[in-house]
Amino acid sequence: MGSGIAAMHYIGMEAMRLPAMCHYSPGLVALSVALAVVISLAALRLTFEFRDETRMTDWRRLASAVIMGVAIPVMHYTGMAAVSYVPMATAGGLTHADVVRTTVFLADMDDFAAMNEVYRAYFSEPYPARSTVQAARLPRDARIEIDAIAVYNH
């Protein structure tokens, strides 16, 4: 149960699309997973120990439900403390103006005009050199992926 809680959290974190890079603290990630596993195991143990109780308002059954409910936010907030975000545009002091070449991978070339419109919002003349290709399939079934090369001139 705890590993499922942790998997749901970290898969959700990786599925987020942000203009930033995620960096995880391995120690805090391990702690968040351990907390989810230990707390949910305690709740499940109590649940199975008192499963034959006939009273619907037995406080021990309620306590096991509350303990299970605690496992999720404890894991979540510990997991959130384990991650730090670095904005991609400022990583290493680089900006979009430092980009000299891009390769654009599109899942469908029919999206070229829409991509070009958004591209112009991030880059200005002189535009970086660019190649655009259609890819059979992109990671996570993305519609677009852009690879950029920037020059550090600072």
C-alpha positions in Angstrom: 0.0 0.0 0.0 2.8 2.4 0.9 4.7 1.7 -2.2 1.6 2.4 -4.2 1.2 5.7 -2.5 4.8 6.6 -3.2 4.6 5.4 -6.8 1.5 7.5 -7.4 3.2 10.6 -6.0 6.5 10.3 -7.9 4.9 9.3 -11.2 2.6 12.3 -10.8 5.6 14.5 -10.2 7.4 13.3 -13.3 4.2 13.8 -15.4 4.1 17.5 -14.6 5.2 19.7 -17.4 7.1 22.7 -16.1 9.6 25.1 -17.5 11.9 23.8 -14.8 14.2 20.9 -13.9 13.4 18.8 -10.9 16.2 17.8 -8.6 15.5 15.2 -5.9 17.3 14.7 -2.5 17.8 10.9 -2.5 17.7 10.8 1.4 14.3 12.6 1.6 12.9 10.5 -1.3 13.9 7.3 0.6 12.4 8.8 3.9 9.1 9.6 2.2 8.8 6.1 0.7 9.8 4.5 4.1 7.2 6.7 5.9 4.4 5.7 3.5 5.3 2.0 3.8 5.6 2.0 7.6 2.5 4.1 8.3 0.3 2.2 5.8 1.6 -1.2 7.2 0.6 0.0 10.7 -2.9 0.9 9.5 -3.3 -2.4 7.6 -2.2 -4.4 10.6 -4.7 -2.6 12.8 -7.4 -3.1 10.1 -6.8 -6.9 9.9 -6.4 -7.2 13.7 -9.8 -5.7 14.3 -11.6 -6.9 11.2 -13.9 -9.2 13.2 -15.2 -6.4 15.4 -19.0 -6.2 14.9 -19.6 -2.7 16.3 -19.5 -0.1 13.5 -18.3 2.6 15.8 -15.3 0.8 17.2 -12.7 3.4 17.9 -9.9 1.0 16.8 -11.3 0.7 13.3 -11.6 4.4 13.1 -8.1 4.9 14.3 -6.7 2.5 11.6 -8.6 4.5 8.9 -7.2 7.8 10.3 -3.7 6.3 10.3 -4.0 5.2 6.7 -5.3 8.7 5.8 -2.2 10.2 7.5 0.2 8.1 5.4 -0.8 10.0 2.2 -0.1 13.6 3.3 3.0 12.6 5.3 4.5 10.9 2.2 3.3 13.8 0.0 4.8 16.6 2.1 8.0 14.7 2.7 8.2 14.0 -1.0 7.7 17.7 -1.8 10.4 18.6 0.6 12.7 16.2 -1.4 12.3 18.1 -4.7 13.8 21.5 -5.8 13.0 23.2 -9.0 15.5 25.1 -11.2 13.9 27.3 -13.9 15.2 26.1 -17.2 15.6 29.6 -18.6 17.9 30.5 -15.7 19.9 27.3 -15.3 23.5 28.4 -15.5 22.4 32.0 -16.1 21.3 31.2 -19.6 18.2 32.7 -21.3 16.4 32.1 -24.6 18.6 34.8 -26.1 21.6 32.5 -25.6 20.1 29.7 -27.7 21.9 29.3 -31.0 20.3 26.1 -32.4 17.1 24.1 -31.9 15.7 20.9 -33.2 12.0 20.6 -33.0 10.4 17.2 -33.0 6.7 17.2 -33.8 4.3 14.2 -33.5 2.3 15.7 -36.3 3.6 18.1 -38.9 0.1 19.6 -39.1 1.0 21.3 -35.8 3.9 23.2 -37.4 2.0 26.6 -37.8 0.8 26.5 -34.1 4.3 25.5 -32.9 5.8 28.4 -35.0 3.5 30.9 -33.4 4.5 29.8 -29.9 8.2 29.6 -30.9 8.1 33.3 -31.9 6.9 34.2 -28.4 10.1 32.7 -26.9 12.7 33.6 -29.5 13.3 36.8 -31.4 15.3 37.8 -34.4 17.9 36.7 -35.2 16.2 33.4 -34.6 18.4 30.4 -33.7 19.1 27.9 -36.4 16.3 25.4 -36.4 15.5 22.0 -37.8 12.0 20.6 -37.6 11.2 16.9 -38.0 8.2 14.7 -37.5 8.8 11.9 -35.0 6.9 8.6 -35.0 6.5 8.8 -31.3 7.8 11.1 -28.6 8.4 10.3 -24.9 5.3 10.3 -22.8 3.3 10.6 -26.0 4.1 14.3 -26.1 3.0 16.3 -29.2 6.3 18.3 -29.3 9.8 18.2 -28.0 12.5 20.9 -28.5 16.2 20.3 -28.1 18.1 23.5 -27.7 21.8 24.3 -27.8 22.8 27.5 -26.0 26.2 29.3 -25.8 27.4 30.5 -22.5 28.9 34.0 -23.2 29.0 35.4 -19.7 
